[in-house]
């Protein structure tokens, strides 16, 4: 009787480890594929200091789309200096 319980326990542990292994592989692939697509908002300004917020959509490092957000605008004075660095201003999908 003890041998049957021991063998059953070993089989269940092996089965459990196999299920965990395959679940990790499948879940990892799903997470890996969804991480590649993301979006964020960013203000983009022109030479006349007019700034518009945009929703930026990326897939990896590839720009998918830029969509202006309604009402998210600002007009700054001619002497206004954007506090962001050039790299922050120019960076979209890195």
Secondary structure, DSSP 8 states (H G I E B T S, - for coil): -HHHHHHHHHHHHHHHHHHHHHHHHHHHHHHHHHHTEEEEEEEEE-TTSEEEEEEEEEETTEEEEEEEEEEEEEE--TT----S-HHHHH----
